């Protein structure tokens, strides 16, 4: 890494409460930081992958809201937060009483963000940089916020999620209407109107549905 992740995150984010889960605090890029608007060349110059960890995406906010409002989903259970980003959903699961939470994201910058964000909320969350797609270490619950934005990625996730659900895991997805969301394979649990950053989305509010994969 060309830049120290912790120093960069502390210098380029603010402690904010995502609007749909105000009980959680995260280090997020505000509009004032313009972090997402940096060009690919600028990001490469400082050794920074696209900073998905710097924003509370609608899918993650909706899924976190559902977990906090229905803590019985995770209470006392072993939980995977897949493609964790900022760690928002992992934090929500831990606050809702999960016994163990593993936040998985292949971006090492995400690992730093997750550690800082967990500390802001007075909890510990285990982080893994492994590509866990296709793995099954016996998680009781698998949570995934906003993961169906890319066709190839979705094609890799759908059979994995289906296999996990078939053996009994609760696989919950938060999705704000992405093109490759396999709605026919899931049952809707709740729908929310989630405020988002206009610079990242095509509207200021995204209708976000929490789905459960069918066995």
C-alpha positions in Angstrom: 0.0 0.0 0.0 1.3 3.4 -1.0 -0.7 5.2 1.8 -1.4 4.2 5.4 -5.1 3.1 5.4 -5.8 4.1 8.9 -4.3 7.6 8.6 -6.1 8.1 5.2 -9.5 7.0 6.6 -9.2 9.2 9.7 -8.2 12.2 7.5 -10.8 11.7 4.8 -14.0 10.7 6.7 -16.2 12.0 9.5 -18.0 10.1 12.2 -21.6 10.0 10.9 -24.8 8.1 11.7 -26.3 6.5 8.6 -29.8 8.0 8.2 -31.7 4.6 8.3 -29.7 3.2 11.2 -29.0 6.3 13.4 -28.1 4.1 16.4 -24.8 3.1 14.6 -21.8 5.4 14.0 -19.4 4.9 11.1 -16.5 6.7 9.6 -17.9 7.8 6.3 -17.0 10.1 3.5 -19.3 13.1 3.6 -20.1 15.0 0.4 -17.5 17.6 1.5 -14.7 15.0 1.2 -15.6 14.2 -2.5 -13.8 10.9 -2.0 -15.9 9.0 -4.4 -15.4 11.7 -7.1 -11.7 11.2 -7.3 -10.6 9.8 -10.7 -9.3 6.3 -11.0 -5.9 7.7 -11.7 -5.9 9.7 -8.5 -7.0 6.7 -6.5 -4.2 4.6 -8.1 -1.6 7.2 -7.2 -2.4 6.8 -3.5 -2.8 3.0 -3.8 -6.5 3.1 -3.0 -9.0 0.7 -4.5 -12.5 2.1 -5.1 -13.6 3.1 -1.5 -16.8 1.1 -1.1 -16.1 1.1 2.6 -16.5 4.9 2.8 -20.3 4.9 2.2 -23.4 3.4 3.8 -25.0 1.9 0.7 -28.8 1.5 0.7 -28.7 -2.3 0.7 -26.6 -2.4 3.8 -28.7 0.2 5.6 -31.9 -1.7 4.9 -30.4 -5.0 5.9 -29.0 -3.5 9.1 -32.4 -1.9 10.0 -34.0 -5.3 9.6 -31.4 -7.1 11.8 -31.7 -4.4 14.5 -35.5 -4.6 14.4 -35.6 -8.4 14.3 -32.6 -9.4 16.6 -33.9 -13.0 16.9 -32.5 -13.6 13.4 -28.9 -13.3 14.7 -29.1 -13.6 18.4 -26.7 -16.2 19.7 -25.7 -17.2 16.2 -22.6 -17.5 14.1 -22.9 -14.8 11.4 -21.1 -14.0 8.2 -21.4 -10.4 6.8 -20.3 -10.9 3.1 -18.8 -8.1 1.1 -18.8 -6.1 4.3 -17.5 -2.8 3.1 -17.7 -0.4 6.0 -18.8 -3.2 8.4 -22.2 -1.6 8.9 -24.2 -4.9 8.7 -21.6 -6.7 10.8 -21.9 -4.0 13.5 -25.7 -4.3 13.4 -25.5 -8.1 13.8 -23.2 -7.8 16.8 -25.3 -5.1 18.4 -28.4 -7.3 17.9 -26.7 -10.1 19.9 -24.9 -12.4 17.4 -22.5 -14.7 19.2 -19.8 -14.4 16.5 -19.6 -12.1 13.5 -17.1 -12.5 10.7 -16.9 -9.5 8.3 -15.5 -10.7 4.9 -14.2 -8.3 2.3 -11.3 -8.8 -0.1 -10.4 -5.1 0.0 -7.7 -4.8 2.8 -8.8 -1.1 3.2 -12.2 -2.4 4.3 -10.5 -4.4 7.1 -9.1 -1.1 8.5 -12.5 0.6 8.2 -14.3 -2.3 9.8 -11.9 -2.3 12.8 -12.3 1.5 13.3 -16.1 1.3 12.9 -16.5 -1.6 15.3 -14.5 0.4 17.9 -16.7 3.4 17.4 -19.7 1.2 18.4 -17.9 -0.4 21.4 -17.7 -3.9 19.9 -15.3 -6.3 18.2 -15.8 -7.8 14.8 -13.6 -10.5 13.2 -12.4 -9.5 9.7 -11.3 -11.8 6.9 -9.8 -10.7 3.6 -10.3 -14.2 2.1 -12.5 -14.7 -1.0 -15.2 -16.8 0.8 -17.5 -17.3 -2.2 -18.2 -21.0 -2.4 -17.0 -21.6 1.2 -19.2 -23.0 4.0 -17.8 -23.1 7.5 -21.2 -23.7 9.1 -22.5 -20.1 9.5 -26.0 -19.9 10.9 -26.8 -16.7 9.1 -25.2 -15.1 6.0 -25.9 -11.4 5.5 -25.2 -9.5 2.2 -25.9 -5.9 1.6 -26.1 -4.6 -2.0 -24.2 -7.4 -3.8 -26.1 -7.8 -7.1 -24.8 -4.8 -9.0 -22.6 -6.8 -11.4 -23.7 -9.7 -13.7 -20.6 -11.8 -13.3 -20.5 -11.4 -9.5 -24.2 -12.2 -9.2 -23.7 -15.4 -11.3 -21.1 -16.5 -8.8 -23.2 -15.6 -5.7 -26.6 -17.1 -6.6 -25.6 -20.8 -6.6 -23.5 -20.3 -3.4 -26.3 -18.5 -1.6 -28.8 -21.2 -2.8 -26.5 -24.0 -1.4 -26.2 -22.3 1.9 -29.9 -21.8 2.2 -30.6 -25.5 1.2 -28.5 -26.8 4.1 -30.4 -24.5 6.5 -28.5 -21.2 6.8 -30.6 -18.1 6.8 -29.3 -16.1 3.8 -30.6 -12.5 3.9 -29.9 -9.9 1.2 -30.5 -6.2 1.2 -31.1 -4.9 -2.3 -32.1 -1.5 -3.6 -33.4 -2.7 -7.0 -30.1 -3.7 -8.6 -30.4 -5.2 -12.1 -29.1 -8.7 -11.3 -31.0 -9.4 -8.1 -32.6 -12.9 -8.4 -35.9 -12.0 -7.0 -37.5 -15.2 -8.2 -35.2 -17.2 -5.9 -36.1 -15.2 -2.7 -38.9 -14.3 -0.4 -39.3 -10.6 0.6 -39.2 -9.8 4.3 -39.4 -6.0 4.5 -39.1 -2.9 2.3 -37.7 0.4 3.3 -37.3 3.9 1.8 -33.6 4.6 2.5 -31.9 8.0 2.1 -28.7 7.8 0.1 -26.0 10.1 -1.3 -27.1 11.6 -4.6 -23.5 11.5 -5.9 -23.6 7.7 -5.8 -27.1 6.9 -6.8 -29.8 8.1 -9.3 -32.0 9.4 -6.6 -31.9 10.7 -3.0 -34.1 7.8 -1.7 -33.8 4.1 -2.7 -36.6 1.6 -2.1 -34.7 -1.2 -0.5 -36.0 -4.7 0.0 -34.6 -7.3 2.5 -34.9 -10.8 0.9 -34.4 -14.3 2.2 -33.0 -16.9 -0.1 -35.4 -19.9 -0.5 -34.0 -23.4 0.1 
